[in-house]
Amino acid sequence: MKKRRIVSLLLCLAMTLGLLSGCQGGGASGGETYRELYSGEITTLNYLVTGSQNEQAAAANFIDTLVEYDQYGVAQPCLAESWEHSDDMTVWTFHLRDGLKWVDASGNQVADVTAQDWVDAAEYVLDASNASSTASAFYSVIANAEEYFNYTAYLLESENGTKTTNADGEEIVPVDPIEFSQVGVKAIDEKTLEYTLKAPTPYFLSYLVYVCFMPVNGDFLEQQGENFGVDNNSILYNGAYTMTTFSPQAQRIYTKNENYWDKDKVYLNQIVLTYNEQAATLAPAMYQRGEIDYASIGAEILDSWLEDPATKDLVSPSRPGFYSYFYAFNFDPQFDEEYEPENWKIAVNNENFRKSLFYGLDRIRLLSVKEPYDPESKVLNTITPKDFADLDGTDYTDVGALAEINARDSFQEDAALEYAAAAKEELAAAGATFPIKVLVPYLPTDTEWTNECQLLEQQLEGLLGADYIDIIVQAGPSTGFLSAVRRSGNFAFMKCNWGPDYADPETYTDPFVVGGTYNKPEMETTGLGEEYNALVDAAQAERVDLEARYTAFAEAEAFLINHAIVIPYGLEGGGYKVSRLNVFEAQYSPFGVSELRYKGQHLLDKPMSMDEFNAAYETWRTERAEALAAAGQ
């Protein structure tokens, strides 16, 4: 009887410990498990070609970079244990740490990580036939990289020089031959990597946390061929996690890589991401049932959560980020005839028409959909956000021509109506018909975006008149939205975003240059796109005088805004959430993929409240300023 009682007590204790482990998110090998819903499926694991943040977020946890950024945004050694540069900052040399391994999805060791892996990745990225969405970030800074990319593009178009005209009968202009060996990336030996840059680049380290500077095992890449990245078994891993389960539109599981060089700083044993098309709607209730560890709390339920004693102390804001949101006009429409693309071309090439929407867009009203309590704090008058770059104590958004723009509100009803009146007269003379159809697509899985588009329609038509514009709000596809809509030009007017790739204002020019996939400004008949590019080129040419460089980039950005080629909108990436992750432990960087990594984060026993978050945020900001000052940044 006594023995049976002891056994019973032991079983009860075991059950209690098991329940406690479950509450703490017990993982497969005793660590913590983090669980979240997602609604946007990834289409590739090929991190060397993807331009999607959703897909780069996966790569960030599977593939490490030469450097990483700590929780305060200070560059730290990662796969490279040390580095140095030449006096003119054009030659950078990195020394890899010992014992780095490539592993498969199950965590089995496959090969050593060597300097050649960065060379092989560069050759793949710069081969135009691979259509890397991030190649421009690489060839914008590395010596001879753009020349090599252009040569491969010529070979692709001309079928290795056998054709002189393309399918449209246009001449294919020959490009001077160049060998990849001439590109400024070299493996000096197995553990030493050297980059030679186009020009002095003091902020080069900030490039290295972007996907196009990630390594790849060349032998494995060649073996996989076109299958590289099609599933979790067709890539190798050297980062904090491997993807042990990949079931599209079902579940993705990331498991801690026990062969990872820095595994002692990986506290979450598993990341379990479960697909649900209605994730945004269902997640809050699922969190309350203990099924997941994160939920976005949308504006439509925020009040009820804050008023309910059971949930009011679970909600906190998100830390402000650097993803700039803006409304883009499409100058090269590729949508169906029912939306009158030719009529739209006439309208969008009229500056008064664009300015009528520019000054007529009530951004605070639209931002209140996502941020009902303080929408003013989210407004951006410039494309580049505040606090991104500083010039001797002056924020970049207050430098030169941007200062006046940054100080004003673009929503001016009287000005909008004046521009609309002028546009009506000019567009009628140009043969346009009214109302101008304005196709505005949105991602249907994003409830707040849906609501915002409906409000935009009411607000703009209400101000400017339904006889002037016909805002057509249309749901895009739930999967592959960017490819089907923005990149293919299947929109007239749409909210877009851009995050920085490196620590310089130049990074916010990338969406708007000739050849981009945002609004095709080079198609603008008045040539404003070319003028903007000339201003950007002039700014890029200044590499030494930081004041002159920032002033020149400010002039280019002001030109873009003053001609209403885009409409700055806001820092929409905040909002409210309930989360058991401690974001202040996460890697922090305005650029690259650092903030997408789970490394370094623990699960909290309970989510932070508003007050707890705000206190932690103020502490973090103070500590960050001290860390940056100590690092000389």
C-alpha positions, -999 to 999 in steps of 0.1 A, spaced: 0 0 0 28 24 9 47 14 -22 16 20 -44 11 54 -27 47 64 -36 42 53 -72 10 73 -74 27 104 -60 55 101 -85 30 98 -114 12 129 -102 45 147 -100 54 136 -135 21 147 -148 24 181 -131 59 186 -145 46 176 -179 18 202 -178 42 229 -166 65 220 -195 36 223 -219 27 257 -205 63 269 -210 63 256 -246 83 224 -241 103 214 -272 114 181 -286 146 180 -266 135 200 -235 138 235 -248 111 261 -254 87 259 -284 73 290 -300 40 286 -319 25 310 -344 -1 311 -373 8 324 -407 -14 331 -438 12 340 -465 29 309 -479 64 309 -492 71 299 -527 108 291 -525 136 285 -501 162 297 -525 174 326 -505 198 337 -533 170 348 -556 140 357 -534 130 393 -529 101 384 -505 106 393 -468 84 364 -459 109 340 -476 139 359 -464 125 355 -428 130 318 -432 165 321 -447 175 344 -418 170 315 -394 187 288 -416 217 307 -430 241 328 -410 260 358 -423 296 370 -418 284 395 -392 253 399 -372 238 427 -351 232 425 -314 200 436 -296 212 472 -297 222 473 -334 259 470 -329 278 448 -355 292 416 -340 313 387 -353 292 359 -366 306 334 -392 336 357 -395 354 360 -361 373 391 -372 379 415 -402 399 444 -413 398 469 -442 422 490 -463 428 526 -454 404 537 -482 378 512 -472 377 495 -506 392 462 -496 376 442 -468 391 409 -455 371 385 -433 385 356 -413 361 327 -407 359 310 -373 368 273 -368 344 244 -369 316 259 -391 294 232 -406 268 228 -433 240 204 -422 210 189 -439 174 193 -428 178 166 -402 209 183 -387 234 158 -401 268 173 -410 274 175 -448 304 198 -453 326 225 -438 318 261 -443 346 277 -463 354 311 -479 346 296 -513 310 293 -502 306 331 -505 323 331 -539 300 304 -552 270 323 -539 281 355 -556 286 338 -589 251 324 -587 235 357 -577 253 376 -605 243 351 -632 213 368 -648 198 335 -658 191 328 -621 170 360 -619 180 370 -584 158 397 -571 186 410 -549 215 409 -573 214 447 -576 222 451 -539 253 430 -545 265 446 -577 258 481 -564 288 479 -542 312 451 -553 339 459 -580 331 445 -615 300 427 -602 276 448 -623 297 444 -654 297 407 -650 259 406 -643 253 427 -675 275 404 -695 256 373 -684 223 392 -692 236 399 -727 246 362 -731 211 352 -720 193 375 -743 216 369 -773 217 331 -767 254 332 -762 260 358 -789 242 339 -816 214 365 -819 216 402 -827 180 411 -823 154 402 -797 118 389 -801 106 425 -808 132 430 -836 153 454 -814 190 453 -816 208 434 -788 237 456 -779 269 436 -773 285 438 -738 322 436 -733 332 401 -721 343 397 -685 353 367 -664 338 361 -630 374 359 -616 375 397 -622 346 403 -597 357 417 -563 351 386 -542 378 360 -536 386 331 -513 422 338 -503 423 304 -485 397 282 -468 391 306 -440 399 340 -455 374 359 -477 382 392 -495 358 418 -510 370 445 -533 345 474 -535 337 498 -563 344 528 -541 350 537 -504 321 523 -484 324 529 -447 290 512 -441 299 480 -460 292 458 -429 256 467 -431 253 450 -465 265 417 -451 232 409 -433 213 407 -465 204 375 -484 226 382 -514 257 381 -492 248 348 -477 270 318 -485 260 285 -503 278 252 -506 288 252 -543 289 214 -547 254 210 -532 241 239 -553 254 223 -585 240 190 -575 205 204 -569 205 226 -601 171 240 -607 157 221 -577 178 242 -552 154 256 -527 122 238 -538 118 223 -504 135 219 -470 157 190 -483 171 209 -512 191 235 -492 218 231 -466 219 250 -433 246 266 -412 223 288 -390 205 285 -358 177 263 -372 169 237 -398 135 232 -413 126 197 -402 90 199 -415 78 217 -447 42 211 -456 30 241 -477 -3 255 -465 -1 232 -435 29 236 -413 66 246 -411 87 235 -381 122 249 -374 143 229 -351 174 240 -333 206 231 -351 228 212 -326 258 217 -349 254 254 -348 285 273 -338 266 295 -313 239 271 -302 242 282 -265 225 315 -275 196 297 -292 170 294 -265 139 283 -285 142 247 -294 114 247 -320 95 272 -340 61 258 -351 44 278 -378 9 266 -388 -9 278 -419 -44 293 -417 -58 316 -444 -77 334 -416 -47 337 -393 -53 374 -386 -89 367 -375 -84 335 -357 -51 340 -339 -64 361 -309 -89 335 -298 -63 307 -304 -39 326 -281 -65 327 -254 -70 289 -257 -32 284 -253 -27 271 -288 -3 297 -300 22 322 -285 16 352 -307 -14 371 -322 -18 405 -338 -45 424 -321 -63 444 -348 -80 477 -344 -115 460 -346 -109 441 -314 -83 462 -296 -108 481 -275 -125 449 -263 -91 434 -253 -80 465 -234 -114 467 -216 -115 430 -206 -97 424 -172 -86 390 -185 -67 404 -215 -59 441 -209 -25 433 -195 -16 410 -223 -16 436 -251 15 457 -260 25 478 -290 51 467 -315 85 484 -316 87 509 -344 105 497 -374 120 511 -405 97 497 -432 85 528 -450 50 525 -465 40 547 -495 13 548 -522 28 542 -556 13 552 -590 19 526 -617 31 542 -649 32 510 -668 -3 494 -662 -7 457 -671 -42 452 -659 -73 441 -678 -90 463 -704 -121 466 -682 -101 489 -660 -90 511 -690 -52 509 -688 -47 534 -717 -70 560 -700 -50 554 -668 -18 561 -687 -31 595 -698 -41 603 -662 -11 591 -643 13 610 -666 -5 642 -657 12 658 -626 -19 678 -616 -39 645 -615 -12 629 -593 -11 659 -570 -49 658 -566 -45 624 -550 -13 634 -532 -29 663 -514 -63 646 -512 -51 615 -493 -60 617 -456 -32 596 -442 -41 600 -405 -76 588 -412 -63 557 -431 -36 550 -405 -62 550 -378 -75 517 -392 -43 500 -378 -34 525 -351 -66 541 -336 -50 556 -306 -21 576 -320 -21 575 -358 -2 608 -360 29 590 -346 29 567 -377 28 594 -404 58 597 -427 62 628 -448 93 614 -465 101 579 -479 131 576 -456 119 572 -420 131 594 -391 160 581 -370 175 561 -398 204 583 -407 220 612 -389 243 640 -401 262 656 -372 231 656 -350 206 665 -378 182 638 -388 185 630 -425 148 638 -430 156 674 -420 186 677 -444 185 701 -474 154 699 -496 137 674 -473 134 698 -444 104 717 -458 87 685 -468 92 669 -434 76 699 -417 43 698 -436 12 677 -438 5 666 -474 -32 663 -467 -46 697 -479 -82 696 -492 -82 730 -509 -50 722 -528 -63 688 -538 -94 703 -553 -74 730 -572 -52 703 -587 -82 682 -596 -98 712 -614 -67 718 -634 -63 681 -641 -98 678 -655 -92 704 -680 -59 691 -691 -70 654 -692 -101 663 -712 -79 680 -738 -56 650 -739 -86 627 -747 -91 611 -713 -126 600 -702 -141 604 -668 -143 591 -642 -107 579 -642 -107 542 -631 -82 537 -603 -75 500 -597 -65 496 -560 -56 459 -550 -51 445 -515 -41 413 -499 -74 397 -488 -58 379 -458 -50 412 -443 -82 424 -427 -69 459 -418 -56 464 -454 -90 455 -467 -107 480 -444 -81 507 -453 -88 503 -490 -125 506 -485 -119 538 -464 -96 551 -491 -123 547 -517 -148 566 -496 -124 593 -486 -109 601 -520 -141 598 -540 -159 619 -513 -134 647 -515 -126 647 -553 -159 634 -566 -170 601 -581 -174 619 -614 -136 625 -614 -122 592 -601 -136 557 -596 -116 539 -570 -119 502 -577 -109 482 -547 -100 446 -557 -88 416 -537 -56 401 -550 -46 365 -546 -39 352 -511 -7 335 -522 19 350 -545 4 385 -541 35 405 -549 43 386 -581 7 386 -593 1 422 -585 29 447 -579 57 430 -598 35 423 -628 21 459 -629 -15 447 -622 -25 478 -603 -30 516 -608 -25 529 -573 -14 507 -544 2 508 -510 37 495 -511 66 493 -487 104 492 -486 129 483 -459 165 493 -459 192 469 -470 222 489 -457 230 519 -435 228 547 -460 200 569 -475 208 554 -509 189 522 -499 156 540 -500 161 550 -537 161 514 -549 123 509 -555 121 539 -578 150 535 -602 147 526 -638 142 489 -642 125 485 -608 92 466 -601 74 492 -581 58 520 -603 80 520 -635 88 557 -634 109 553 -665 76 549 -684 65 584 -674 62 604 -707 75 637 -692 108 621 -683 107 627 -646 119 592 -639 151 599 -658 155 632 -640 152 614 -607 177 588 -617 202 615 -627 198 630 -592 204 596 -576 234 590 -598 249 623 -587 243 614 -550 259 580 -555 290 595 -570 298 613 -538 316 587 -515 337 608 -492 319 640 -482 290 627 -461 273 661 -459 274 665 -497 262 629 -501 232 632 -478 222 666 -492 223 651 -527 201 621 -517 177 645 -499 174 665 -532 166 633 -551 140 622 -526 124 656 -525 121 656 -563 103 623 -561 78 636 -536 73 671 -550 64 657 -584 40 632 -567 56 602 -583 48 585 -549 29 595 -518 47 590 -485 24 573 -461 37 559 -428 55 535 -406 26 510 -406 46 480 -393 37 486 -357 2 479 -344 -6 459 -313 0 423 -303 0 397 -277 33 378 -277 54 356 -255 86 366 -273 108 392 -257 115 415 -287 142 434 -267 164 403 -267 161 400 -305 188 411 -329 182 447 -340 190 463 -373 171 486 -396 185 468 -426 190 432 -438 175 401 -421 188 405 -385 154 413 -370 139 383 -386 159 359 -365 147 340 -334 182 336 -320 187 352 -286 150 353 -276 133 336 -247 96 329 -241 81 350 -214 59 335 -188 32 360 -199 31 387 -225 42 422 -217 15 447 -208 14 482 -223 32 497 -192 58 469 -191 65 473 -228 69 510 -226 92 508 -196 113 481 -214 114 502 -245 127 533 -227 154 512 -210 163 496 -243 166 530 -260 189 543 -233 210 512 -234 212 513 -271 224 549 -272 252 538 -247 261 508 -268 263 528 -300 284 555 -284 307 528 -270 310 512 -304 317 546 -321 285 545 -341 
